[in-house]
């Protein structure tokens, strides 16, 4: 940033900020006046039929069960309230004005589809956790990522490089280039539009929730976690289908931070997705088809309708190592976990836990942070240095609330933490989420191993097919074309290195009489025996192929005529032996690469016209 003027102010002064206009601007101004009435608000909205229809749909989405459908704009405004109407009007109108934009790498359709999905998800989440009123959750979810659109609109050229990055990389790049990330910019914009700090403060920290200055279980903390859970749902739904399963673990963990049962999350997500697909037509944004979320979140072998911690007959019990210097708490945790179906061992300190982990390979470590000697943090660091420990899920028990300490814990490799004294409901949610994450990790690892095995099998099959393509099916030797290719390479090398090269051609007598007397199979067996004898008699470096129906070619690099003749006589002797009681005296010809032979064809032609050994 080149000056101290806030980014929001600079973009606004330069008229580069997405801003409300028309009915949205009128709604914004009316909601900022204490004297405005419902009639005033309804009248301003009625000027835009599309906005009217969308607000009616939004009102019917949150109307109490059993209440008659909302049919009038005035009733919709009364049900939703000034704050929700303001947010919805802003979101709907901004969508209409910014369906396309100047930033080429910014996917505007995907962005607005995600905004709609996030609004519906936050609304569904707030129905359970009550972070903010349900009627206001949708409008907030619709706008929490408005900073992305603002940067794409305000800096279209430079943002092209940033837009495709991952969320964490993008936030860091935004801070470096613009002095502020999109989350903080969104909070400033929402504040300027009149949303209260209880809404905008969590929006500002959505990229760094672990550093947010909110007390755990406070309203702001719950809203921040709800926003990030809604964003996790968006990321899974908009991801490539092949990547969705690996992202579910993070979604379950985020749900556990709100003490949401991971068994209920699939139903919530499916409901949100159905609403998203229904609303997409009204918003004119794409909404993809997704399988039931339970198929992604439910590991194989578990009953989707049951409790995975209590289910009997699990094919695989997860191993849990409990580490705490307080014997009473350690005993309580061990008894509880065993009752829930885990296989449990315990240790009184980090050093003992490391020895147990090395021998026992636990799937989950539940460890106190503050212990004499090797504490929970040091235990985590040392586990992460081992191959088995890298995949272990580590849940840290702590009374610490210092943000820097918690950041340090995550940096050391802790997967999750829970405050002491333990709250059974929260602890159960953490365990359920941990179990799902562990099972998903194992399945992903199995998929990776299976993929590697399949890849190895494919490579072996490919090699076998290549060998078959280059080999004679009867003898297993290279076939004629492959043999000529080998000879071509040998001729080129001999010419380049000015080294000698010889060829030997072994031609058998006709096998017709043998085939007639003993059968075709006997003739085939004879050819295979001869091929094996010739192969066994080769010198290092020589190449043998089946050249014709009853002939074999040997290429002999680095070989002068005298050496080739010696080798040819040995082969003649080998083949001339009785095979299955049959004598087959071959004709053996030898030829060396001469000065006038420019190719393998010339060498082969000379070889075929050379008198065989022993001929006068």
Secondary structure, DSSP 4 states (H G I P E B T S, - for coil): --SSS-HHHHHHHTT-S----THHHHHHHHHT-TT--HHHHHHHHHT-HHHHHHHHHHHHHHSPTTSPPP-SHHHHHHHH-HHHHHHHHHHHHHHHH-SS-S-TTS-HHHHHHHHHHHHHHHHHHHHHH-SS-HHHHHHHHHHTTHHHHHHHHHSTTTHHHHHTS-HHHHHHHHHHHHSS-HHHHHHHHHHHTT--HHHHHHHHTTT-GGG----TTSHHHHHHHHHHHHHHHHHHHHS-HHHHHHHHHHHHHHHHHTT--HHHHHHHHHHHHHHHHHHHHHHT--------HHHHHS-TTS-TTS-TTT-TT-SSPPEEEEE-S-HHHHHHHHHHHHHTT-EEEEESSHHHHHHHHHHH--SEEEEESS-SSS-HHHHHHHHHTSTTGGG-EEEEEE----HHHHHHHHHHT--EEEESSPPHHHHHHHHHHHHHHHHHHHHHHHHHHHHHHHHHHHHHHHHHHHHHHHB-TTT-SB-HHHHHHHHHHHHHHHHHHT--EEEEEEEPPP-HHHHHHH-HHHHHHHHHHHHHHHHHTPPTT-EEEEEETTEEEEEEET--HHHHHHHHHHHHHHHHSEETTEE-PPEEEEEE--TT--SHHHHHHHHHTSPPTT--
